[in-house]
Amino acid sequence: MSFGRMVLAAYAVLMAIGGVWGYAGKHSKVSLFAGIGSAIVLAGIYKMAESNPKNGLMLGAFVTLLL
């Protein structure tokens, strides 16, 4: 596994944890949906990077900048 894909996986996990933490702390459904939704998008990009590393990692960097 490349370093870029490991970073994508770690970032997806952190986004999910952040969403759950926001919901647990303040009962914020927006935080939960945003965190889980972001994690799902990043997990999809992670899978895409398996077959097409260049485009997958570029898309992952773009999404990371947007977040």
Secondary structure, DSSP 8 states (H G I E B T S, - for coil): --HHHHHHHHHHHHHHHHHHHHHHHH--HHHHHHHHHHHHHHHHHHHHHHH-HHHHHHHHHHHHHH-
